[in-house]
Amino acid sequence: LYFENKRDLVLAISKDCRACYEADVEALLADASLGAAERLERFALAEFDRVEAYRRAPDHSRDVVHYWRTEFPEELEAMDRDFEAALARLLLMGIAQGEFRPTDAAETARMLRLAT
């Protein structure tokens, strides 16, 4: 593989990470063996693990993430939207299955993202 510069390399890594994240979320949402509450718990724990991994990462890894956030704010915004959309879908599943009380799933997902 060849990248013209570090910006292109970081963007490629970002896109790969995002694709893996989306695949993991889709697999979780599609797992019919789990109820909505258990899916929500696993979703939250996966997010916690992701944040914890960042916190424990070597300084250089955090430097790369900081660079990514600075150079590609649109990617960060897209990831935030993906997170909210997945969480809203989870909430809607729970509402449809009677596990969660009816609520504005999109607004609840947005508020939860902002709180984290």
LUMFIDO-222729 format. One line per 5 residues: number of its first residue (from 0); their letters; for each residue x, y negated, z of C-alpha. Coordinates in nm, 4 decimals. Layout:
BEGIN
NUM> a> X,Y,Z | ...
//
This chain:
BEGIN
0> lyfen> 0.0000,0.0000,0.0000 | 0.1132,-0.3519,-0.0719 | -0.0232,-0.6759,0.0614 | 0.0732,-1.0148,-0.0739 | 0.0938,-1.1615,0.2759
5> krdlv> -0.0043,-1.1015,0.6368 | -0.3384,-1.2742,0.5819 | -0.4374,-1.0117,0.3230 | -0.3150,-0.7323,0.5507 | -0.5147,-0.8598,0.8484
10> laisk> -0.8265,-0.8984,0.6337 | -0.7919,-0.5405,0.5045 | -0.7527,-0.4085,0.8596 | -1.0549,-0.6123,0.9654 | -1.2690,-0.4674,0.6895
15> dcrac> -1.1578,-0.1125,0.7759 | -1.2356,-0.1662,1.1450 | -1.5748,-0.3119,1.0600 | -1.6590,-0.0152,0.8354 | -1.5667,0.2264,1.1173
20> yeadv> -1.7764,0.0275,1.3644 | -2.0756,0.0288,1.1289 | -2.0425,0.4054,1.0716 | -2.0295,0.4694,1.4471 | -2.3354,0.2532,1.5092
25> ealla> -2.5312,0.4150,1.2268 | -2.4470,0.7614,1.3613 | -2.5665,0.6607,1.7056 | -2.8895,0.5099,1.5726 | -2.9550,0.8200,1.3621
30> daslg> -2.8999,1.0671,1.6476 | -3.2541,1.1950,1.6972 | -3.1449,1.4092,1.9929 | -3.1143,1.0947,2.2053 | -3.3860,0.8736,2.3402
35> aaerl> -3.3649,0.4986,2.2958 | -3.2478,0.4398,2.6523 | -2.9598,0.6840,2.6130 | -2.8681,0.5319,2.2755 | -2.8679,0.1875,2.4341
40> erfal> -2.6466,0.3117,2.7168 | -2.3997,0.4678,2.4734 | -2.4027,0.1530,2.2594 | -2.3242,-0.0610,2.5645 | -2.0504,0.1749,2.6845
45> aefdr> -1.8895,0.1769,2.3400 | -1.8870,-0.2035,2.3416 | -1.7359,-0.2037,2.6892 | -1.4679,0.0432,2.5746 | -1.3887,-0.1758,2.2736
50> veayr> -1.3459,-0.4839,2.4925 | -1.1431,-0.2881,2.7480 | -0.9132,-0.1546,2.4740 | -0.8522,-0.5121,2.3599 | -0.7813,-0.6226,2.7152
55> rapdh> -0.5239,-0.3448,2.7589 | -0.3681,-0.3841,2.4150 | -0.0068,-0.4954,2.3821 | 0.0499,-0.8670,2.3385 | 0.1259,-0.8285,1.9675
60> srdvv> -0.2089,-0.6598,1.9091 | -0.3886,-0.9434,2.0828 | -0.1852,-1.1899,1.8740 | -0.3125,-1.0205,1.5575 | -0.6726,-1.0409,1.6831
65> hywrt> -0.6248,-1.4076,1.7694 | -0.4847,-1.4695,1.4210 | -0.7825,-1.2854,1.2688 | -1.0314,-1.4903,1.4716 | -0.8611,-1.8125,1.3638
70> efpee> -0.8181,-1.7259,0.9960 | -1.1444,-1.5397,0.9372 | -1.4222,-1.6955,1.1455 | -1.6734,-1.5714,0.8878 | -1.5692,-1.2118,0.9651
75> leamd> -1.6231,-1.2717,1.3366 | -1.9645,-1.4215,1.2656 | -2.0530,-1.1213,1.0477 | -1.9505,-0.8828,1.3259 | -2.1656,-1.0777,1.5706
80> rdfea> -2.4600,-1.0496,1.3315 | -2.3971,-0.6750,1.2899 | -2.3899,-0.6322,1.6679 | -2.7152,-0.8233,1.7100 | -2.8860,-0.6346,1.4268
85> alarl> -2.7849,-0.2953,1.5671 | -2.8954,-0.3923,1.9162 | -3.2276,-0.5239,1.7850 | -3.2833,-0.1969,1.5970 | -3.2130,-0.0045,1.9168
90> llmgi> -3.4587,-0.2183,2.1097 | -3.7259,-0.1768,1.8418 | -3.6768,0.2010,1.8532 | -3.7263,0.1942,2.2279 | -4.0379,-0.0207,2.1963
95> aqgef> -4.1825,0.2109,1.9289 | -4.1116,0.5162,2.1462 | -4.2640,0.3520,2.4525 | -3.9339,0.3500,2.6442 | -3.8966,-0.0295,2.6444
100> rptda> -4.1520,-0.3018,2.7006 | -4.2492,-0.5018,2.3935 | -4.0280,-0.8055,2.3475 | -3.8738,-1.0164,2.0732 | -3.5970,-0.7696,1.9905
105> aetar> -3.3951,-1.0093,1.7748 | -3.3949,-1.2841,2.0378 | -3.3144,-1.0367,2.3163 | -3.0236,-0.8989,2.1121 | -2.8953,-1.2530,2.0503
110> mlrla> -2.9149,-1.3398,2.4188 | -2.7333,-1.0189,2.5168 | -2.4579,-1.0891,2.2653 | -2.4156,-1.4407,2.3967 | -2.3980,-1.3071,2.7514
115> t> -2.1088,-1.0746,2.6670
//
